[in-house]
Amino acid sequence: MTKAGKWKLVWPRVERAELVHSVRTTIAAVVSLLVARLCKLPEAYWAAITTMIVMQSTLGAALTISKRRLAGTALGAMMGALLASYAGKSAAIFGAGIFLCGVICAVLHLHRSAYRYAGITLAIVMLVARTQPVWIIAIHRFIEISLGIVVGLLLTAVWPESTPATS
């Protein structure tokens, strides 16, 4: 079988909506990365990663969960910076921080997705070795992740995912 024949066997199996979704996600991730680089954020890839996560939801779902993600990111960045600055970076302190994030999210009735982002951000702030002060790292992570959320939401609003036509 020729290369063209093999391609025709594979190509018809790909739905147009999936290709459009790939294009939307790619554009959003690249825009997010470029904006973060333009802002001279040290780890701009966090913006692109977060945008790709946001792009997996519809606008309505993305708005709801993005509020939780922002709250969790803020909590994790703050908790990670506080603990690393005043209590150290040991495994026990890290574990206590993860637990405290869960308790705070529960007390504030935040969804588990807020807790997930709090824990991830706390881990990034506390566990990745850096030369900058921990508060600067925490602020950078919050800005990078927030930028990724905003770009993902904006692109989802400007170019919403089309809903399949019902027969």
Backbone hydrogen bonds, N-H to C=O, Kabsch-Sander energy under -0.5 kcal/mol:
donor,donor_aa,acceptor,acceptor_aa,energy
6,K,2,T,-2.1
7,W,3,K,-2.5
8,K,4,A,-2.1
9,L,5,G,-1.2
10,V,6,K,-1.6
11,W,7,W,-3.3
13,R,10,V,-1.4
14,V,11,W,-2.0
15,E,13,R,-0.5
18,E,15,E,-0.6
19,L,15,E,-1.6
20,V,16,R,-2.6
21,H,17,A,-2.4
22,S,18,E,-1.9
23,V,19,L,-2.3
24,R,20,V,-2.9
25,T,21,H,-2.6
26,T,22,S,-2.3
27,I,23,V,-2.7
28,A,24,R,-2.5
29,A,25,T,-2.6
30,V,26,T,-2.5
31,V,27,I,-2.7
32,S,28,A,-2.6
33,L,29,A,-2.4
34,L,30,V,-2.7
35,V,31,V,-2.7
36,A,32,S,-2.4
37,R,33,L,-2.3
38,L,34,L,-2.6
39,C,35,V,-2.1
40,K,37,R,-1.6
41,L,36,A,-2.6
44,A,41,L,-0.7
46,W,43,E,-2.1
47,A,44,A,-1.1
48,A,44,A,-1.3
49,I,45,Y,-2.7
50,T,46,W,-2.3
51,T,47,A,-2.3
52,M,48,A,-2.2
53,I,49,I,-1.6
54,V,50,T,-2.5
55,M,51,T,-2.5
56,Q,53,I,-1.3
57,S,54,V,-1.8
62,A,58,T,-3.2
63,L,59,L,-2.7
64,T,60,G,-1.7
65,I,61,A,-2.5
66,S,62,A,-2.3
67,K,63,L,-1.4
68,R,64,T,-1.1
69,R,65,I,-2.6
70,L,66,S,-2.7
71,A,67,K,-2.3
72,G,68,R,-2.8
73,T,69,R,-2.7
74,A,70,L,-2.5
75,L,71,A,-2.5
76,G,72,G,-3.0
77,A,73,T,-2.6
78,M,74,A,-2.4
79,M,75,L,-3.0
80,G,76,G,-2.6
81,A,77,A,-2.2
82,L,78,M,-2.7
83,L,79,M,-2.7
84,A,80,G,-2.5
85,S,81,A,-2.1
86,Y,82,L,-2.6
87,A,83,L,-2.8
88,G,83,L,-1.5
94,F,90,S,-2.6
95,G,91,A,-2.7
96,A,92,A,-2.4
97,G,93,I,-2.4
98,I,94,F,-2.4
99,F,95,G,-2.4
100,L,96,A,-2.9
101,C,97,G,-2.4
102,G,98,I,-1.9
103,V,99,F,-2.4
104,I,100,L,-3.0
105,C,101,C,-2.5
106,A,102,G,-2.1
107,V,103,V,-2.9
108,L,104,I,-2.5
109,H,106,A,-1.1
110,L,105,C,-3.3
114,A,111,H,-1.3
115,Y,111,H,-1.3
116,R,112,R,-2.7
117,Y,113,S,-2.0
118,A,114,A,-2.5
119,G,115,Y,-2.8
120,I,116,R,-2.3
121,T,117,Y,-2.6
122,L,118,A,-2.7
123,A,119,G,-2.4
124,I,120,I,-2.3
125,V,121,T,-2.6
126,M,122,L,-2.9
127,L,123,A,-2.8
128,V,123,A,-0.5
128,V,124,I,-1.1
129,A,127,L,-0.6
136,I,133,P,-0.6
137,I,133,P,-1.8
138,A,134,V,-2.5
139,I,135,W,-2.3
140,H,136,I,-2.6
141,R,137,I,-2.6
142,F,138,A,-2.3
143,I,139,I,-2.6
144,E,140,H,-3.1
145,I,141,R,-2.6
146,S,142,F,-2.5
147,L,143,I,-2.8
148,G,144,E,-2.0
149,I,145,I,-2.1
150,V,146,S,-2.7
151,V,147,L,-2.7
152,G,148,G,-2.1
153,L,149,I,-2.6
154,L,150,V,-2.9
155,L,151,V,-2.6
156,T,152,G,-2.1
157,A,153,L,-2.2
158,V,154,L,-2.9
159,W,155,L,-2.9
